[in-house]
Each structure stands twice: as structure tokens, then as C-alpha cells.
Amino acid sequence: MASEDNVKIEPTLFSPDDWQMFFALRDNPPEPTERMKNAALSYKRIIDNNDEDCRV
């Protein structure tokens, strides 16, 4: 495990084109793919099952 003294944090720099793409996708996101829909369902099942395990 790395010591905190050895961690180097560098800022991420974005070009104007990067920002334009980011905000365009944020404002008009693409439709989710079948793979993303399946991942969301899997996540929901995991969370729902975990909630049941935590009930008293």
C-alpha cells in the first residue's frame, strides 16, 4: 500500500472541445444500451437484496 507521502495528485486539464462534448452529452445524453440496462438491473437487485439482509 502506498504511503500518502508518495501520492502525487495532478489536475486534469480539459480542452475547449472536451468541455463542449461534456456539456453536450450532459444536456442530451444518448439512450442507454442493452448492456447498461442490464447493469442497472443487476445493481438494483444487489442493492435490494442487501437492504433485505440489513432489516431487523
CHARMM internal coordinates of N, CA and C (Angstrom, degrees):
IC EDIT
DIST 1 N 1 CA 1.4520
DIST 1 CA 1 C 1.5296
ANGL 1 N 1 CA 1 C 108.82
DIST 1 C 2 N 1.3225
ANGL 1 CA 1 C 2 N 116.50
DIHE 1 N 1 CA 1 C 2 N 134.14
DIST 2 N 2 CA 1.4617
ANGL 1 C 2 N 2 CA 120.59
DIHE 1 CA 1 C 2 N 2 CA -176.37
DIST 2 CA 2 C 1.5188
ANGL 2 N 2 CA 2 C 110.71
DIHE 1 C 2 N 2 CA 2 C -75.56
DIST 2 C 3 N 1.2964
ANGL 2 CA 2 C 3 N 114.38
DIHE 2 N 2 CA 2 C 3 N 142.37
DIST 3 N 3 CA 1.4580
ANGL 2 C 3 N 3 CA 120.66
DIHE 2 CA 2 C 3 N 3 CA 175.23
DIST 3 CA 3 C 1.5275
ANGL 3 N 3 CA 3 C 108.68
DIHE 2 C 3 N 3 CA 3 C -73.65
DIST 3 C 4 N 1.3252
ANGL 3 CA 3 C 4 N 116.47
DIHE 3 N 3 CA 3 C 4 N 147.63
DIST 4 N 4 CA 1.4687
ANGL 3 C 4 N 4 CA 119.71
DIHE 3 CA 3 C 4 N 4 CA 179.00
DIST 4 CA 4 C 1.5214
ANGL 4 N 4 CA 4 C 111.34
DIHE 3 C 4 N 4 CA 4 C -61.12
DIST 4 C 5 N 1.3356
ANGL 4 CA 4 C 5 N 116.97
DIHE 4 N 4 CA 4 C 5 N -26.10
DIST 5 N 5 CA 1.4602
ANGL 4 C 5 N 5 CA 120.12
DIHE 4 CA 4 C 5 N 5 CA 178.99
DIST 5 CA 5 C 1.5234
ANGL 5 N 5 CA 5 C 111.79
DIHE 4 C 5 N 5 CA 5 C -66.45
DIST 5 C 6 N 1.3345
ANGL 5 CA 5 C 6 N 117.32
DIHE 5 N 5 CA 5 C 6 N -22.60
DIST 6 N 6 CA 1.4626
ANGL 5 C 6 N 6 CA 121.54
DIHE 5 CA 5 C 6 N 6 CA -176.71
DIST 6 CA 6 C 1.5244
ANGL 6 N 6 CA 6 C 113.07
DIHE 5 C 6 N 6 CA 6 C -95.17
DIST 6 C 7 N 1.3175
ANGL 6 CA 6 C 7 N 117.57
DIHE 6 N 6 CA 6 C 7 N -1.69
DIST 7 N 7 CA 1.4574
ANGL 6 C 7 N 7 CA 120.81
DIHE 6 CA 6 C 7 N 7 CA -177.57
DIST 7 CA 7 C 1.5219
ANGL 7 N 7 CA 7 C 109.24
DIHE 6 C 7 N 7 CA 7 C -82.46
DIST 7 C 8 N 1.3168
ANGL 7 CA 7 C 8 N 115.05
DIHE 7 N 7 CA 7 C 8 N 126.73
DIST 8 N 8 CA 1.4608
ANGL 7 C 8 N 8 CA 120.61
DIHE 7 CA 7 C 8 N 8 CA 179.19
DIST 8 CA 8 C 1.5191
ANGL 8 N 8 CA 8 C 108.07
DIHE 7 C 8 N 8 CA 8 C -112.27
DIST 8 C 9 N 1.3016
ANGL 8 CA 8 C 9 N 116.33
DIHE 8 N 8 CA 8 C 9 N 119.64
DIST 9 N 9 CA 1.4609
ANGL 8 C 9 N 9 CA 121.14
DIHE 8 CA 8 C 9 N 9 CA -179.74
DIST 9 CA 9 C 1.5225
ANGL 9 N 9 CA 9 C 108.07
DIHE 8 C 9 N 9 CA 9 C -102.42
DIST 9 C 10 N 1.3284
ANGL 9 CA 9 C 10 N 114.96
DIHE 9 N 9 CA 9 C 10 N 123.06
DIST 10 N 10 CA 1.4529
ANGL 9 C 10 N 10 CA 120.31
DIHE 9 CA 9 C 10 N 10 CA 178.74
DIST 10 CA 10 C 1.5218
ANGL 10 N 10 CA 10 C 109.00
DIHE 9 C 10 N 10 CA 10 C -117.87
DIST 10 C 11 N 1.3184
ANGL 10 CA 10 C 11 N 116.78
DIHE 10 N 10 CA 10 C 11 N 137.67
DIST 11 N 11 CA 1.4700
ANGL 10 C 11 N 11 CA 118.37
DIHE 10 CA 10 C 11 N 11 CA 178.90
DIST 11 CA 11 C 1.5243
ANGL 11 N 11 CA 11 C 110.64
DIHE 10 C 11 N 11 CA 11 C -69.32
DIST 11 C 12 N 1.3162
ANGL 11 CA 11 C 12 N 115.42
DIHE 11 N 11 CA 11 C 12 N 149.56
DIST 12 N 12 CA 1.4553
ANGL 11 C 12 N 12 CA 121.08
DIHE 11 CA 11 C 12 N 12 CA 174.57
DIST 12 CA 12 C 1.5208
ANGL 12 N 12 CA 12 C 107.63
DIHE 11 C 12 N 12 CA 12 C -92.30
DIST 12 C 13 N 1.3103
ANGL 12 CA 12 C 13 N 116.40
DIHE 12 N 12 CA 12 C 13 N 126.02
DIST 13 N 13 CA 1.4533
ANGL 12 C 13 N 13 CA 120.80
DIHE 12 CA 12 C 13 N 13 CA -178.74
DIST 13 CA 13 C 1.5258
ANGL 13 N 13 CA 13 C 109.44
DIHE 12 C 13 N 13 CA 13 C -104.76
DIST 13 C 14 N 1.3206
ANGL 13 CA 13 C 14 N 115.59
DIHE 13 N 13 CA 13 C 14 N 132.98
DIST 14 N 14 CA 1.4562
ANGL 13 C 14 N 14 CA 121.30
DIHE 13 CA 13 C 14 N 14 CA -179.00
DIST 14 CA 14 C 1.5230
ANGL 14 N 14 CA 14 C 109.59
DIHE 13 C 14 N 14 CA 14 C -115.52
DIST 14 C 15 N 1.3279
ANGL 14 CA 14 C 15 N 114.25
DIHE 14 N 14 CA 14 C 15 N 140.80
DIST 15 N 15 CA 1.4607
ANGL 14 C 15 N 15 CA 119.84
DIHE 14 CA 14 C 15 N 15 CA 176.85
DIST 15 CA 15 C 1.5347
ANGL 15 N 15 CA 15 C 108.68
DIHE 14 C 15 N 15 CA 15 C -81.02
DIST 15 C 16 N 1.3287
ANGL 15 CA 15 C 16 N 117.07
DIHE 15 N 15 CA 15 C 16 N 165.95
DIST 16 N 16 CA 1.4733
ANGL 15 C 16 N 16 CA 119.23
DIHE 15 CA 15 C 16 N 16 CA 175.28
DIST 16 CA 16 C 1.5423
ANGL 16 N 16 CA 16 C 112.01
DIHE 15 C 16 N 16 CA 16 C -56.49
DIST 16 C 17 N 1.3307
ANGL 16 CA 16 C 17 N 117.24
DIHE 16 N 16 CA 16 C 17 N -37.02
DIST 17 N 17 CA 1.4732
ANGL 16 C 17 N 17 CA 120.06
DIHE 16 CA 16 C 17 N 17 CA 177.76
DIST 17 CA 17 C 1.5266
ANGL 17 N 17 CA 17 C 111.21
DIHE 16 C 17 N 17 CA 17 C -64.97
DIST 17 C 18 N 1.3347
ANGL 17 CA 17 C 18 N 116.63
DIHE 17 N 17 CA 17 C 18 N -38.60
DIST 18 N 18 CA 1.4663
ANGL 17 C 18 N 18 CA 120.41
DIHE 17 CA 17 C 18 N 18 CA 177.06
DIST 18 CA 18 C 1.5271
ANGL 18 N 18 CA 18 C 110.60
DIHE 17 C 18 N 18 CA 18 C -60.23
DIST 18 C 19 N 1.3271
ANGL 18 CA 18 C 19 N 116.38
DIHE 18 N 18 CA 18 C 19 N -45.09
DIST 19 N 19 CA 1.4624
ANGL 18 C 19 N 19 CA 120.45
DIHE 18 CA 18 C 19 N 19 CA -179.43
DIST 19 CA 19 C 1.5258
ANGL 19 N 19 CA 19 C 110.78
DIHE 18 C 19 N 19 CA 19 C -65.29
DIST 19 C 20 N 1.3175
ANGL 19 CA 19 C 20 N 116.59
DIHE 19 N 19 CA 19 C 20 N -41.07
DIST 20 N 20 CA 1.4687
ANGL 19 C 20 N 20 CA 119.17
DIHE 19 CA 19 C 20 N 20 CA 178.62
DIST 20 CA 20 C 1.5186
ANGL 20 N 20 CA 20 C 110.85
DIHE 19 C 20 N 20 CA 20 C -60.89
DIST 20 C 21 N 1.3287
ANGL 20 CA 20 C 21 N 117.26
DIHE 20 N 20 CA 20 C 21 N -44.04
DIST 21 N 21 CA 1.4575
ANGL 20 C 21 N 21 CA 120.71
DIHE 20 CA 20 C 21 N 21 CA 179.46
DIST 21 CA 21 C 1.5314
ANGL 21 N 21 CA 21 C 110.82
DIHE 20 C 21 N 21 CA 21 C -65.21
DIST 21 C 22 N 1.3342
ANGL 21 CA 21 C 22 N 116.59
DIHE 21 N 21 CA 21 C 22 N -42.95
DIST 22 N 22 CA 1.4644
ANGL 21 C 22 N 22 CA 121.05
DIHE 21 CA 21 C 22 N 22 CA 179.90
DIST 22 CA 22 C 1.5243
ANGL 22 N 22 CA 22 C 110.65
DIHE 21 C 22 N 22 CA 22 C -56.72
DIST 22 C 23 N 1.3327
ANGL 22 CA 22 C 23 N 116.73
DIHE 22 N 22 CA 22 C 23 N -51.70
DIST 23 N 23 CA 1.4614
ANGL 22 C 23 N 23 CA 119.79
DIHE 22 CA 22 C 23 N 23 CA -176.85
DIST 23 CA 23 C 1.5275
ANGL 23 N 23 CA 23 C 111.97
DIHE 22 C 23 N 23 CA 23 C -71.44
DIST 23 C 24 N 1.3260
ANGL 23 CA 23 C 24 N 118.38
DIHE 23 N 23 CA 23 C 24 N -32.71
DIST 24 N 24 CA 1.4642
ANGL 23 C 24 N 24 CA 120.85
DIHE 23 CA 23 C 24 N 24 CA 176.60
DIST 24 CA 24 C 1.5302
ANGL 24 N 24 CA 24 C 110.13
DIHE 23 C 24 N 24 CA 24 C -63.68
DIST 24 C 25 N 1.3356
ANGL 24 CA 24 C 25 N 116.88
DIHE 24 N 24 CA 24 C 25 N -42.47
DIST 25 N 25 CA 1.4633
ANGL 24 C 25 N 25 CA 120.07
DIHE 24 CA 24 C 25 N 25 CA 178.86
DIST 25 CA 25 C 1.5210
ANGL 25 N 25 CA 25 C 111.88
DIHE 24 C 25 N 25 CA 25 C -71.57
DIST 25 C 26 N 1.3314
ANGL 25 CA 25 C 26 N 116.60
DIHE 25 N 25 CA 25 C 26 N -33.47
DIST 26 N 26 CA 1.4611
ANGL 25 C 26 N 26 CA 119.63
DIHE 25 CA 25 C 26 N 26 CA 177.59
DIST 26 CA 26 C 1.5271
ANGL 26 N 26 CA 26 C 110.25
DIHE 25 C 26 N 26 CA 26 C -66.61
DIST 26 C 27 N 1.3187
ANGL 26 CA 26 C 27 N 116.57
DIHE 26 N 26 CA 26 C 27 N -41.37
DIST 27 N 27 CA 1.4578
ANGL 26 C 27 N 27 CA 121.11
DIHE 26 CA 26 C 27 N 27 CA -177.56
DIST 27 CA 27 C 1.5212
ANGL 27 N 27 CA 27 C 113.04
DIHE 26 C 27 N 27 CA 27 C -78.07
DIST 27 C 28 N 1.3322
ANGL 27 CA 27 C 28 N 117.30
DIHE 27 N 27 CA 27 C 28 N -26.15
DIST 28 N 28 CA 1.4624
ANGL 27 C 28 N 28 CA 121.16
DIHE 27 CA 27 C 28 N 28 CA -177.29
DIST 28 CA 28 C 1.5346
ANGL 28 N 28 CA 28 C 108.64
DIHE 27 C 28 N 28 CA 28 C -142.41
DIST 28 C 29 N 1.3383
ANGL 28 CA 28 C 29 N 117.25
DIHE 28 N 28 CA 28 C 29 N 72.68
DIST 29 N 29 CA 1.4671
ANGL 28 C 29 N 29 CA 119.23
DIHE 28 CA 28 C 29 N 29 CA -176.39
DIST 29 CA 29 C 1.5316
ANGL 29 N 29 CA 29 C 111.60
DIHE 28 C 29 N 29 CA 29 C -68.79
DIST 29 C 30 N 1.3331
ANGL 29 CA 29 C 30 N 116.27
DIHE 29 N 29 CA 29 C 30 N 149.57
DIST 30 N 30 CA 1.4697
ANGL 29 C 30 N 30 CA 119.06
DIHE 29 CA 29 C 30 N 30 CA 177.08
DIST 30 CA 30 C 1.5299
ANGL 30 N 30 CA 30 C 110.27
DIHE 29 C 30 N 30 CA 30 C -71.02
DIST 30 C 31 N 1.3130
ANGL 30 CA 30 C 31 N 116.16
DIHE 30 N 30 CA 30 C 31 N 160.85
DIST 31 N 31 CA 1.4589
ANGL 30 C 31 N 31 CA 121.17
DIHE 30 CA 30 C 31 N 31 CA 175.83
DIST 31 CA 31 C 1.5227
ANGL 31 N 31 CA 31 C 109.17
DIHE 30 C 31 N 31 CA 31 C -64.30
DIST 31 C 32 N 1.3288
ANGL 31 CA 31 C 32 N 118.08
DIHE 31 N 31 CA 31 C 32 N 143.20
DIST 32 N 32 CA 1.4639
ANGL 31 C 32 N 32 CA 119.41
DIHE 31 CA 31 C 32 N 32 CA 178.77
DIST 32 CA 32 C 1.5255
ANGL 32 N 32 CA 32 C 111.23
DIHE 31 C 32 N 32 CA 32 C -66.33
DIST 32 C 33 N 1.3150
ANGL 32 CA 32 C 33 N 115.81
DIHE 32 N 32 CA 32 C 33 N 143.77
DIST 33 N 33 CA 1.4624
ANGL 32 C 33 N 33 CA 120.86
DIHE 32 CA 32 C 33 N 33 CA 177.28
DIST 33 CA 33 C 1.5269
ANGL 33 N 33 CA 33 C 108.93
DIHE 32 C 33 N 33 CA 33 C -79.24
DIST 33 C 34 N 1.3202
ANGL 33 CA 33 C 34 N 116.80
DIHE 33 N 33 CA 33 C 34 N 166.80
DIST 34 N 34 CA 1.4671
ANGL 33 C 34 N 34 CA 120.22
DIHE 33 CA 33 C 34 N 34 CA 176.67
DIST 34 CA 34 C 1.5223
ANGL 34 N 34 CA 34 C 110.84
DIHE 33 C 34 N 34 CA 34 C -59.19
DIST 34 C 35 N 1.3278
ANGL 34 CA 34 C 35 N 116.38
DIHE 34 N 34 CA 34 C 35 N -37.56
DIST 35 N 35 CA 1.4592
ANGL 34 C 35 N 35 CA 120.21
DIHE 34 CA 34 C 35 N 35 CA 179.07
DIST 35 CA 35 C 1.5321
ANGL 35 N 35 CA 35 C 111.01
DIHE 34 C 35 N 35 CA 35 C -62.49
DIST 35 C 36 N 1.3379
ANGL 35 CA 35 C 36 N 116.92
DIHE 35 N 35 CA 35 C 36 N -41.71
DIST 36 N 36 CA 1.4669
ANGL 35 C 36 N 36 CA 120.32
DIHE 35 CA 35 C 36 N 36 CA 177.99
DIST 36 CA 36 C 1.5286
ANGL 36 N 36 CA 36 C 111.31
DIHE 35 C 36 N 36 CA 36 C -67.65
DIST 36 C 37 N 1.3269
ANGL 36 CA 36 C 37 N 116.88
DIHE 36 N 36 CA 36 C 37 N -38.95
DIST 37 N 37 CA 1.4721
ANGL 36 C 37 N 37 CA 119.92
DIHE 36 CA 36 C 37 N 37 CA 177.43
DIST 37 CA 37 C 1.5237
ANGL 37 N 37 CA 37 C 110.49
DIHE 36 C 37 N 37 CA 37 C -62.36
DIST 37 C 38 N 1.3307
ANGL 37 CA 37 C 38 N 116.65
DIHE 37 N 37 CA 37 C 38 N -42.63
DIST 38 N 38 CA 1.4679
ANGL 37 C 38 N 38 CA 120.61
DIHE 37 CA 37 C 38 N 38 CA 178.57
DIST 38 CA 38 C 1.5265
ANGL 38 N 38 CA 38 C 110.94
DIHE 37 C 38 N 38 CA 38 C -65.24
DIST 38 C 39 N 1.3246
ANGL 38 CA 38 C 39 N 116.63
DIHE 38 N 38 CA 38 C 39 N -39.05
DIST 39 N 39 CA 1.4664
ANGL 38 C 39 N 39 CA 119.94
DIHE 38 CA 38 C 39 N 39 CA 178.69
DIST 39 CA 39 C 1.5238
ANGL 39 N 39 CA 39 C 110.64
DIHE 38 C 39 N 39 CA 39 C -64.61
DIST 39 C 40 N 1.3138
ANGL 39 CA 39 C 40 N 117.53
DIHE 39 N 39 CA 39 C 40 N -40.06
DIST 40 N 40 CA 1.4698
ANGL 39 C 40 N 40 CA 121.17
DIHE 39 CA 39 C 40 N 40 CA 178.81
DIST 40 CA 40 C 1.5297
ANGL 40 N 40 CA 40 C 110.68
DIHE 39 C 40 N 40 CA 40 C -64.92
DIST 40 C 41 N 1.3319
ANGL 40 CA 40 C 41 N 117.22
DIHE 40 N 40 CA 40 C 41 N -41.15
DIST 41 N 41 CA 1.4668
ANGL 40 C 41 N 41 CA 120.33
DIHE 40 CA 40 C 41 N 41 CA 177.70
DIST 41 CA 41 C 1.5268
ANGL 41 N 41 CA 41 C 111.00
DIHE 40 C 41 N 41 CA 41 C -64.80
DIST 41 C 42 N 1.3215
ANGL 41 CA 41 C 42 N 116.94
DIHE 41 N 41 CA 41 C 42 N -41.87
DIST 42 N 42 CA 1.4641
ANGL 41 C 42 N 42 CA 120.65
DIHE 41 CA 41 C 42 N 42 CA 178.31
DIST 42 CA 42 C 1.5243
ANGL 42 N 42 CA 42 C 110.37
DIHE 41 C 42 N 42 CA 42 C -61.87
DIST 42 C 43 N 1.3140
ANGL 42 CA 42 C 43 N 116.50
DIHE 42 N 42 CA 42 C 43 N -44.13
DIST 43 N 43 CA 1.4645
ANGL 42 C 43 N 43 CA 121.08
DIHE 42 CA 42 C 43 N 43 CA 179.24
DIST 43 CA 43 C 1.5304
ANGL 43 N 43 CA 43 C 110.31
DIHE 42 C 43 N 43 CA 43 C -61.93
DIST 43 C 44 N 1.3193
ANGL 43 CA 43 C 44 N 116.29
DIHE 43 N 43 CA 43 C 44 N -44.13
DIST 44 N 44 CA 1.4718
ANGL 43 C 44 N 44 CA 120.49
DIHE 43 CA 43 C 44 N 44 CA 179.72
DIST 44 CA 44 C 1.5264
ANGL 44 N 44 CA 44 C 110.50
DIHE 43 C 44 N 44 CA 44 C -60.76
DIST 44 C 45 N 1.3260
ANGL 44 CA 44 C 45 N 117.18
DIHE 44 N 44 CA 44 C 45 N -42.80
DIST 45 N 45 CA 1.4709
ANGL 44 C 45 N 45 CA 120.01
DIHE 44 CA 44 C 45 N 45 CA 178.37
DIST 45 CA 45 C 1.5266
ANGL 45 N 45 CA 45 C 110.95
DIHE 44 C 45 N 45 CA 45 C -62.81
DIST 45 C 46 N 1.3142
ANGL 45 CA 45 C 46 N 117.49
DIHE 45 N 45 CA 45 C 46 N -41.59
DIST 46 N 46 CA 1.4705
ANGL 45 C 46 N 46 CA 120.99
DIHE 45 CA 45 C 46 N 46 CA 179.03
DIST 46 CA 46 C 1.5249
ANGL 46 N 46 CA 46 C 109.68
DIHE 45 C 46 N 46 CA 46 C -62.22
DIST 46 C 47 N 1.3251
ANGL 46 CA 46 C 47 N 117.03
DIHE 46 N 46 CA 46 C 47 N -47.14
DIST 47 N 47 CA 1.4659
ANGL 46 C 47 N 47 CA 121.28
DIHE 46 CA 46 C 47 N 47 CA -178.78
DIST 47 CA 47 C 1.5268
ANGL 47 N 47 CA 47 C 110.51
DIHE 46 C 47 N 47 CA 47 C -64.70
DIST 47 C 48 N 1.3324
ANGL 47 CA 47 C 48 N 117.21
DIHE 47 N 47 CA 47 C 48 N -44.35
DIST 48 N 48 CA 1.4652
ANGL 47 C 48 N 48 CA 120.49
DIHE 47 CA 47 C 48 N 48 CA 179.91
DIST 48 CA 48 C 1.5267
ANGL 48 N 48 CA 48 C 110.84
DIHE 47 C 48 N 48 CA 48 C -62.13
DIST 48 C 49 N 1.3164
ANGL 48 CA 48 C 49 N 117.69
DIHE 48 N 48 CA 48 C 49 N -41.93
DIST 49 N 49 CA 1.4689
ANGL 48 C 49 N 49 CA 120.46
DIHE 48 CA 48 C 49 N 49 CA 179.12
DIST 49 CA 49 C 1.5230
ANGL 49 N 49 CA 49 C 110.73
DIHE 48 C 49 N 49 CA 49 C -67.00
DIST 49 C 50 N 1.3137
ANGL 49 CA 49 C 50 N 117.26
DIHE 49 N 49 CA 49 C 50 N -37.22
DIST 50 N 50 CA 1.4618
ANGL 49 C 50 N 50 CA 120.74
DIHE 49 CA 49 C 50 N 50 CA 179.30
DIST 50 CA 50 C 1.5198
ANGL 50 N 50 CA 50 C 109.98
DIHE 49 C 50 N 50 CA 50 C -66.53
DIST 50 C 51 N 1.3430
ANGL 50 CA 50 C 51 N 117.72
DIHE 50 N 50 CA 50 C 51 N -37.56
DIST 51 N 51 CA 1.4587
ANGL 50 C 51 N 51 CA 121.06
DIHE 50 CA 50 C 51 N 51 CA 177.27
DIST 51 CA 51 C 1.5185
ANGL 51 N 51 CA 51 C 111.35
DIHE 50 C 51 N 51 CA 51 C -62.30
DIST 51 C 52 N 1.3273
ANGL 51 CA 51 C 52 N 116.87
DIHE 51 N 51 CA 51 C 52 N -40.33
DIST 52 N 52 CA 1.4647
ANGL 51 C 52 N 52 CA 120.83
DIHE 51 CA 51 C 52 N 52 CA 179.03
DIST 52 CA 52 C 1.5114
ANGL 52 N 52 CA 52 C 111.07
DIHE 51 C 52 N 52 CA 52 C -65.34
DIST 52 C 53 N 1.3301
ANGL 52 CA 52 C 53 N 117.67
DIHE 52 N 52 CA 52 C 53 N -37.41
DIST 53 N 53 CA 1.4761
ANGL 52 C 53 N 53 CA 121.81
DIHE 52 CA 52 C 53 N 53 CA 179.68
DIST 53 CA 53 C 1.5189
ANGL 53 N 53 CA 53 C 111.12
DIHE 52 C 53 N 53 CA 53 C -67.22
DIST 53 C 54 N 1.3350
ANGL 53 CA 53 C 54 N 117.48
DIHE 53 N 53 CA 53 C 54 N -26.76
DIST 54 N 54 CA 1.4654
ANGL 53 C 54 N 54 CA 121.39
DIHE 53 CA 53 C 54 N 54 CA -175.52
DIST 54 CA 54 C 1.5240
ANGL 54 N 54 CA 54 C 112.87
DIHE 53 C 54 N 54 CA 54 C -90.17
DIST 54 C 55 N 1.3143
ANGL 54 CA 54 C 55 N 117.91
DIHE 54 N 54 CA 54 C 55 N -8.62
DIST 55 N 55 CA 1.4703
ANGL 54 C 55 N 55 CA 120.16
DIHE 54 CA 54 C 55 N 55 CA -179.62
DIST 55 CA 55 C 1.5108
ANGL 55 N 55 CA 55 C 111.34
DIHE 54 C 55 N 55 CA 55 C -71.68
DIST 55 C 56 N 1.3325
ANGL 55 CA 55 C 56 N 114.95
DIHE 55 N 55 CA 55 C 56 N 144.36
DIST 56 N 56 CA 1.4723
ANGL 55 C 56 N 56 CA 121.21
DIHE 55 CA 55 C 56 N 56 CA -179.95
DIST 56 CA 56 C 1.4962
ANGL 56 N 56 CA 56 C 109.21
DIHE 55 C 56 N 56 CA 56 C -99.86
END
COOR INIT
IC SEED 1 N 1 CA 1 C
IC BUILD
